Amino acid sequence: MKKIIYSDNAPKAIGTYSQAVLADKFLFISGQIGLDPATMKLVKGFEEEIIQVFKNITSICEEAGYSINDVVKFNILLTDLSNFQKVNEIMESTLEKPYPARAAYEISSLPKNSSIEIESIAYKE
């Protein structure tokens, strides 16, 4: 089974990809940046970007019948790895334990001059 997932409460795809693909019990969520889905503009401020990214991921999860706490892996891309502590703080306030696996990378740039992008994989029985 493969199904494309789309939520009006998350930013529209700005390229040749889907917001998410449900494949059997796995939900593969495309990288999310801090775009406000209503305006399709990047929110202002690094902390606000992180919060918006998690809102976008949550909306996509919910559209598929999942929860953000069903995420088993996050891949986090940052333009400045020194900001990772703030990501940890927001993840801790957003997610329930046990926390998912994750990886974090510093890269030179992201779409729309975002400071963060998070790709997610969720799993549900």
C-alpha positions as CSV (number, residue, x, y, z in Angstrom):
1,M,0.0,0.0,0.0
2,K,1.2,3.5,-0.9
3,K,-0.8,6.6,-0.3
4,I,0.1,10.3,-0.8
5,I,-0.7,12.4,2.3
6,Y,-1.6,16.1,2.0
7,S,-2.7,18.5,4.8
8,D,-4.1,22.0,4.3
9,N,-2.5,22.8,7.7
10,A,1.0,22.3,6.4
11,P,2.8,24.2,3.6
12,K,2.1,23.1,0.1
13,A,5.0,21.4,-1.7
14,I,7.3,24.0,-3.4
15,G,8.8,21.4,-5.7
16,T,8.4,18.0,-7.2
17,Y,7.6,16.1,-4.0
18,S,4.6,15.2,-1.8
19,Q,4.2,16.4,1.8
20,A,4.3,12.8,2.8
21,V,3.9,9.2,1.6
22,L,2.3,6.5,3.6
23,A,3.9,3.1,2.7
24,D,2.3,0.2,4.7
25,K,2.8,1.3,8.3
26,F,5.5,3.9,7.6
27,L,4.9,7.6,7.0
28,F,7.7,9.3,5.2
29,I,7.4,13.1,5.7
30,S,9.3,15.4,3.4
31,G,11.7,17.9,4.9
32,Q,9.7,20.7,6.6
33,I,11.0,24.3,7.0
34,G,9.4,27.0,9.0
35,L,6.8,28.1,6.4
36,D,3.5,29.3,7.6
37,P,1.0,27.3,5.6
38,A,-1.5,30.2,5.4
39,T,1.0,32.7,3.9
40,M,3.7,30.3,2.5
41,K,6.3,32.7,4.1
42,L,9.1,31.8,6.4
43,V,8.2,32.8,10.0
44,K,10.6,35.2,11.7
45,G,13.2,34.1,14.2
46,F,15.0,30.8,14.7
47,E,12.9,29.6,17.7
48,E,9.7,30.4,15.7
49,E,11.1,28.4,12.8
50,I,11.6,25.4,14.9
51,I,8.2,25.6,16.4
52,Q,6.6,26.0,13.0
53,V,8.5,23.0,11.6
54,F,7.1,20.9,14.4
55,K,3.6,22.3,13.8
56,N,3.9,21.4,10.1
57,I,5.1,17.8,10.9
58,T,2.3,17.4,13.5
59,S,-0.4,18.5,10.9
60,I,0.9,16.0,8.3
61,C,1.0,13.2,10.9
62,E,-2.5,14.0,12.0
63,E,-3.8,14.0,8.4
64,A,-2.4,10.5,8.0
65,G,-4.0,9.3,11.4
66,Y,-0.6,9.4,13.1
67,S,0.8,11.5,16.0
68,I,4.1,13.4,16.1
69,N,4.9,10.9,18.9
70,D,4.7,8.1,16.2
71,V,7.9,9.5,14.6
72,V,10.7,7.0,14.9
73,K,13.4,9.1,13.2
74,F,14.2,12.8,12.6
75,N,16.9,14.1,10.3
76,I,17.6,17.6,11.3
77,L,19.5,20.0,8.9
78,L,20.8,23.3,10.4
79,T,22.7,26.1,8.9
80,D,24.4,26.7,12.3
81,L,24.9,23.6,14.5
82,S,25.5,25.9,17.5
83,N,21.7,26.4,17.5
84,F,21.1,22.7,18.2
85,Q,20.5,23.3,22.0
86,K,17.4,25.3,21.1
87,V,16.2,22.5,18.9
88,N,16.7,20.1,21.9
89,E,14.7,22.3,24.2
90,I,11.7,22.6,21.8
91,M,11.8,18.9,21.0
92,E,11.7,18.1,24.7
93,S,8.6,20.3,25.1
94,T,6.9,18.9,22.0
95,L,7.6,15.2,22.2
96,E,6.8,12.5,24.7
97,K,9.4,10.0,26.0
98,P,10.8,7.8,24.7
99,Y,12.3,10.1,22.1
100,P,12.8,9.0,18.5
101,A,16.2,8.4,16.9
102,R,17.7,11.4,15.1
103,A,20.6,12.8,13.2
104,A,21.7,16.4,12.9
105,Y,23.8,18.0,10.2
106,E,25.2,21.4,9.6
107,I,24.8,22.5,6.0
108,S,25.6,25.6,4.0
109,S,22.0,26.6,3.0
110,L,18.4,25.6,2.9
111,P,15.4,26.5,0.8
112,K,13.9,30.0,1.3
113,N,17.0,30.9,3.5
114,S,15.5,28.8,6.3
115,S,17.8,28.0,9.3
116,I,16.3,24.5,9.9
117,E,14.7,21.7,8.0
118,I,13.5,18.4,9.5
119,E,12.7,15.2,7.6
120,S,10.7,12.6,9.5
121,I,9.7,9.0,9.4
122,A,6.8,7.8,11.5
123,Y,5.6,4.2,12.2
124,K,2.3,3.0,13.6
125,E,1.0,-0.5,14.3
